[in-house]
Amino acid sequence: MKLLIDAGNSRIKWGVHDGSAWLAQGAVWHDEIAQLAEMWQRWPVDQVYASSVAREDVRLGVETAVPVRVCWVEAQKDGGGIHNHYHDPRQMGADRWLAVLAAKKLTTRDVIVVCAGTALTIESLTLEGDYLGGLILPGYRTMLDSLAQATARLDQPAGQRVDFPQCTEDALASGAVEGLVGAVERARIRLSDRTLRALPEVIVTGGDASLIGPWLASPAKIVDNLVLLGLLEVANAS
């Protein structure tokens, strides 16, 4: 039985898979990491595959909570039918690589892979399996936090995304969403220009996927826990 763990910038997402189906999935904030040991004792786990972009103390906390040795997954130059064009794959966050691996199994088209969390990452993958590179920019809440900290009058709750904001709350929410969606759509056009094919599919995952997913042009779909699906691919291939 496999335990898959995605230690992100803010939360730790996890899932238990018996080889046929997910038996359980969950997520905790970093300061709730002590709860994980008790949760994971419920299953006879004999393999643990994990990725981390979190602080070292979070990684150590995960290792303390698991019942067996952790196999930490890193980005690779080649794997899962994908050639990674990153100059140095060691610089690439494992979560980004795993999301791309999972997306490759979910589509037969060119695809833009979006992880919407503390940061927004946007990856470009061709149907032939060439990972061309990606973008990293502040996520929705990170954008709003930076405005609150750097300006005198924008430390206030965000409102709703609307076409023509007529109050500051809605202007904050709409500006952040439009900035994120615009970056995704530009990446989509850029990949189409590179491949000389139709606009690629977009797959969105992450805690803020529902914030930007509805505003993307189709074809676009939200897939929960894409990094865990990538970890499962690695585990099954090992």
FENRA-V576623 format. One record per residue. RES is the residue in three letters. PHI is phi in whole degrees, -180 to 180 (NA if undefined). PSI is psi in radians with two decimals (NA if undefined). D_LAST is the distance of its C-alpha to the last C-alpha in Angstrom with 2 decimals. Layout:
[[RES PHI PSI D_LAST] [RES PHI PSI D_LAST]]
This chain:
[[MET NA 2.39 13.66] [LYS -108 2.40 11.89] [LEU -109 2.13 14.05] [LEU -110 2.32 13.53] [ILE -132 2.25 16.14] [ASP -118 1.76 17.85] [ALA -90 1.78 20.59] [GLY -93 -2.97 23.03] [ASN -67 -0.51 26.44] [SER -123 -0.60 28.29] [ARG -130 2.84 26.13] [ILE -112 2.00 22.96] [LYS -100 2.53 21.31] [TRP -149 2.80 18.98] [GLY -155 2.60 17.76] [VAL -113 2.22 16.77] [HIS -128 2.32 14.89] [ASP -98 0.17 15.18] [GLY 100 -0.31 13.01] [SER -121 -0.62 16.20] [ALA -156 2.85 17.91] [TRP -76 2.22 18.50] [LEU -90 -0.51 20.60] [ALA -164 2.65 21.77] [GLN -143 2.68 21.71] [GLY -166 3.12 23.93] [ALA -154 2.50 25.00] [VAL -136 2.70 27.23] [TRP -74 2.80 29.13] [HIS -55 -0.66 28.47] [ASP -78 0.03 31.56] [GLU -107 0.25 30.33] [ILE -61 -0.47 27.24] [ALA -63 -0.38 28.95] [GLN -73 -0.33 28.66] [LEU -69 -0.68 24.89] [ALA -57 -0.79 24.79] [GLU -66 -0.69 27.11] [MET -61 -0.81 25.32] [TRP -77 -0.22 21.92] [GLN -72 -0.18 23.64] [ARG -75 -0.26 24.31] [TRP -124 2.54 20.93] [PRO -79 1.22 19.21] [VAL -74 2.29 16.08] [ASP -122 -0.08 13.69] [GLN -139 2.39 10.73] [VAL -131 2.12 11.75] [TYR -119 2.33 10.32] [ALA -145 2.73 13.35] [SER -131 2.72 15.26] [SER -149 2.36 18.89] [VAL -122 0.26 21.96] [ALA -90 3.10 24.24] [ARG -63 2.77 26.49] [GLU -63 -0.60 25.34] [ASP -67 -0.52 27.08] [VAL -69 -0.75 25.05] [ARG -60 -0.76 21.79] [LEU -65 -0.64 23.38] [GLY -64 -0.67 24.57] [VAL -64 -0.80 21.13] [GLU -62 -0.61 19.99] [THR -70 -0.57 23.21] [ALA -82 -0.41 22.76] [VAL -84 2.67 19.34] [PRO -81 -0.31 19.35] [VAL -136 3.08 16.42] [ARG -62 2.46 14.93] [VAL -92 2.29 13.59] [CYS -95 1.84 10.57] [TRP -83 2.18 12.57] [VAL -96 2.35 11.22] [GLU -121 2.85 13.68] [ALA -64 2.53 14.87] [GLN -121 2.84 13.95] [LYS -74 -0.64 16.37] [ASP -143 2.52 14.36] [GLY 169 2.57 11.39] [GLY 60 0.51 11.29] [GLY 79 0.26 14.59] [ILE -120 2.37 16.24] [HIS -104 2.14 18.23] [ASN -91 2.04 19.13] [HIS -89 0.09 22.83] [TYR -58 2.35 23.04] [HIS -57 -0.77 25.02] [ASP -134 1.73 22.90] [PRO -57 -0.38 19.54] [ARG -66 -0.36 19.82] [GLN -84 -0.20 22.76] [MET -88 2.29 21.00] [GLY -60 2.35 20.18] [ALA -59 -0.59 16.54] [ASP -63 -0.65 17.93] [ARG -66 -0.79 19.47] [TRP -61 -0.77 16.42] [LEU -67 -0.64 14.44] [ALA -63 -0.69 17.61] [VAL -67 -0.74 17.82] [LEU -57 -0.80 14.32] [ALA -66 -0.74 15.39] [ALA -62 -0.61 18.82] [LYS -58 -0.55 17.77] [LYS -82 -0.23 16.72] [LEU -101 -0.13 20.03] [THR -150 2.71 22.53] [THR -111 0.32 23.61] [ARG -114 2.97 26.03] [ASP -59 2.56 26.37] [VAL -147 2.49 25.48] [ILE -103 2.17 26.44] [VAL -107 2.11 23.98] [VAL -119 2.20 25.95] [CYS -112 2.02 25.00] [ALA -108 1.75 28.28] [GLY -144 -2.41 28.55] [THR -55 -0.73 30.25] [ALA -113 2.75 29.58] [LEU -107 2.15 29.32] [THR -114 2.48 26.73] [ILE -132 2.00 27.13] [GLU -113 2.52 24.61] [SER -114 2.10 25.52] [LEU -131 2.24 23.16] [THR -86 2.81 24.59] [LEU -64 -0.40 23.83] [GLU -76 -0.20 22.89] [GLY 100 0.30 19.99] [ASP -90 1.99 21.97] [TYR -86 1.94 21.55] [LEU -87 -0.32 25.09] [GLY 134 -3.10 25.25] [GLY -158 3.11 26.45] [LEU -118 2.61 29.09] [ILE -128 2.22 29.34] [LEU -144 2.89 32.50] [PRO -60 2.45 33.86] [GLY -76 -3.14 32.96] [TYR -55 -0.98 35.73] [ARG -71 -0.54 36.65] [THR -66 -0.69 36.19] [MET -59 -0.84 38.67] [LEU -66 -0.68 41.12] [ASP -63 -0.70 40.81] [SER -67 -0.65 41.56] [LEU -66 -0.71 44.62] [ALA -64 -0.64 45.82] [GLN -82 -0.48 45.60] [ALA -101 -0.11 47.06] [THR -127 2.80 49.91] [ALA -84 -0.46 52.95] [ARG -126 0.24 53.08] [LEU -112 0.29 49.58] [ASP -86 1.32 48.43] [GLN -152 2.79 48.51] [PRO -63 2.54 46.29] [ALA -79 2.65 44.96] [GLY -98 -2.20 46.35] [GLN -116 2.67 45.16] [ARG -78 2.13 44.05] [VAL -135 2.83 47.11] [ASP -67 -0.72 48.37] [PHE -131 1.49 51.38] [PRO -61 2.33 51.03] [GLN -124 0.33 54.44] [CYS -151 2.75 53.60] [THR -64 -0.65 51.62] [GLU -59 -0.83 49.07] [ASP -70 -0.56 48.17] [ALA -63 -0.68 48.37] [LEU -65 -0.90 45.66] [ALA -63 -0.78 43.28] [SER -68 -0.70 44.05] [GLY -63 -0.74 43.75] [ALA -66 -0.82 40.30] [VAL -63 -0.79 38.97] [GLU -63 -0.66 40.65] [GLY -63 -0.76 39.27] [LEU -68 -0.83 35.65] [VAL -63 -0.71 36.16] [GLY -62 -0.68 38.05] [ALA -64 -0.69 35.27] [VAL -66 -0.81 32.82] [GLU -67 -0.61 35.39] [ARG -65 -0.68 36.18] [ALA -64 -0.65 32.54] [ARG -63 -0.80 32.57] [ILE -65 -0.72 35.72] [ARG -62 -0.72 34.47] [LEU -69 -0.68 31.38] [SER -62 -0.71 33.69] [ASP -64 -0.61 36.05] [ARG -71 -0.76 33.32] [THR -88 -0.28 32.01] [LEU 60 0.59 35.49] [ARG -122 3.13 34.11] [ALA -60 2.84 34.84] [LEU -55 2.35 33.93] [PRO -72 2.82 30.20] [GLU -68 2.73 28.83] [VAL -122 2.25 28.21] [ILE -115 2.20 25.51] [VAL -117 2.36 26.44] [THR -138 3.02 24.66] [GLY 107 2.90 25.67] [GLY -62 -0.45 28.55] [ASP -106 0.30 31.21] [ALA -58 -0.67 29.90] [SER -70 -0.30 32.83] [LEU -75 -0.65 35.28] [ILE -106 -0.42 34.60] [GLY -53 -0.80 33.08] [PRO -65 -0.32 36.49] [TRP -99 -0.01 38.09] [LEU -83 2.55 35.72] [ALA -68 2.56 36.90] [SER -78 2.72 35.09] [PRO -83 2.23 32.61] [ALA -147 2.45 30.80] [LYS -143 2.66 28.80] [ILE -97 2.27 27.47] [VAL -125 2.09 23.95] [ASP -71 2.51 23.32] [ASN 52 0.87 20.38] [LEU -62 -0.63 18.75] [VAL -65 -0.69 16.68] [LEU -64 -0.65 15.27] [LEU -64 -0.67 14.43] [GLY -66 -0.72 12.59] [LEU -62 -0.66 10.62] [LEU -65 -0.67 9.88] [GLU -60 -0.79 8.74] [VAL -64 -0.77 6.24] [ALA -62 -0.75 5.25] [ASN -68 -0.48 5.56] [ALA -86 -0.18 3.82] [SER -85 NA 0.00]]
